[in-house]
Structures are given as structure tokens and as C-alpha cells.
Amino acid sequence: MNPRIRLVHLIASALLAAATARAQSAPAPSTPPMHLGGFGRCLSQLNLSQSQQDAIQQFLAAEKPTLETLHGQIKADAQTLKADSTATTPSAATVGADYLKVSADRQAFAAERQKILDTISSQLNQSQSATFQACMASRLHARGGSW
């Protein structure tokens, strides 16, 4: 076996072993993980009560199918836009219509995201809401002003 390949395998094995050991020794989180990306990261800073956690998780579970549908629509329309715009002879009308679909999809997703933010904020007290809004604003700024 090539020495470089052997070295890569050795390093990969060591990293895998270290990651496994770290995961097994990690303390249990004080609150259950929400697996919500930025929402979850920001919510984890708020010391939510169990009733708040339950209400938010129930709402997000109800919103999940809508978000999945919107995400799938954005992805499908973006793929169509890419295919039409990279065609041998792209039609300006077709590419323009595809672009408008993607833009409308993104606006619908942004409206849904804002609905989620508003609903989560309504479940929080004033201090928690201020912390949550600041965290989400900093995440928005870190991502270049776009979700």
C-alpha cells in the first residue's frame, strides 16, 4: 500500500476514534436539543421552561411539512433555472420566468420564517424575547444579511 494512503488512513482512524471518545464523554445537555439550526442555537441560550419548550416544539412540528414543501419547491425551481440558463440556447423569457419563480419561492420562505420568529417570540418573556431577537439578528448579520 502506498505510504501516503496508509498515513491518510491512520490520520482518519485517529480522528474518528477521538471524535467517538469525545462524543461518549460529553455531558448530557441541560435541555433537549432542538435541532433547529439558528433557531435552536438562539433558543438554547434562553433557559426556557418546559412549557415554553413544549409549545415551541409543538408549533415547529406543525410547521415542518410547510417548510419542507417550500424548501423542496425552492430547490426544484432553482434546478430548473440553472438548467434553463445553461442550455445551449437559453430563452430569455424562460430564464426570466424561472427567476421570478425562485424569487417568489424565497419570498414565501421568508414570510414563513418571519411567522415562525413571531410565534416563537410570542412564547417568550420580554427578556428572553430581546435575547432571542438579538441572537437571530447577529446570525443574520453573520450570514451577510440573508437567510
N, C-alpha and C positions, 0 to 999 in steps of 0.2 A: 504494500500500500504506500502511496506517495506520502512522504513525511509531512507535507503541508496539510493534506487531508486528515492525517492522523492528529495533527495539532488542532485543527478546527474541531474535530470530533471530541477531543479531550476538553477543549475550552467549552464547547456546547454542553457536554456532560456535567462539567463543574458548575456552570451557570444554572443548569436545570436542577442539580442537587441543592445548590444554595437557595434557589427560589422556593423549592419544595420545603426545605428546612425552615425558611423564614415564614412561609405561609402556615406551617404547622405550629410554629411557636408564637405567632401573632395573637395578641389578646383579643377576646371577643369584643366587638363594638358595643358601646353602651346602648345604642339604639339600632334597630334592624336596618340594614342597608336598603335604600330605596331604589337604587339602580335607575336614577333619573337623569344622569348626566349632570348638567349645570344646575338644574332644579335640585337634585339630590345633594350636591355639594353645598349649595347655599342653605338648604333646609337642615342639613346636618349641623350647622352652626347655631341653630336656634333653640336648642333644648326644648323640643316640642313635647307637649303632654301626650299621653297615649290616645286621648280622644281626638286631638289635633292630627296625630299621625294616621289614625284610622279614617278620619274624614277625608284627609288629603289623598290617602292611598285608594280609598273607595272612589273618589272623584276621578283620579288618574286612571284607574282601571276601567272606568266607564268611557273615558276619552281615548283610550288606547286604540280601539278599532278605527276611530276617526283619523287619528294621527297616522296610523299605518296606511290607511287608504290614501290620505293626502301625500304621504311620502312616496308611496308607490306611483301615484299619478305624476308627481314631480319627476321621479326617476324615468318613467316611461316617456313623458313628453320631452325631457332633456335628451334622451337617447334618440328620439325621433328628430329633434332639432339638429343634433350632431350628425345623424345620418343624412338628413336632407341638405345640410350646409356643406358637407364634404362630398356630396355627389359629384360626378364628373361635370355635369352642367346644372348647378343648383338654380332653382327657380326663386327669384327674389320674393315673389308672392307667397310661396310655400314656406320659405325660411322665415319670412315676416310673421306669417300666421302661427308657425311653430313657436317663435319667440314670444308672441303675445300669450300663447297657452302657458308657456313656462312662467312668464311673468304673473299671470293670473293665478297659477298654482301657488307660487311663492307668496302672493298677497293673501291667499286663503290660508296658507300655513301660518303666516304671521298673525292673522286675525285669530286663529285657533290658539296660537301660543299666547297672545295677549289675554284671551279668555281664561286660559289656564293660570297665568300670572295673577289676574284679577281675582279669580276664585281662591287661589292659594292665599293671597294677601287678605282676603275676607275671613279666613280661618285663623289669622294671627292677631296677637295683641299689637298695640301701637309700636312698642319697642321691637318686637320680632319682625313686624312689617317693615320698619325702617331698615333693619339689618338685612333683611331679605332683599329689599329693593336695591340697597347699596351693593350687595354682593352680585346681584344679577346685572346691575349697571356696569360694575367693574369687569364682569365676564364679557359683556357686550363690547366694552371698550377694548379688552384684550384681544377680541376676535376681529378687530378692525371695524366695529360698528355694524356688524351684520351677524345674523344667526345662520 
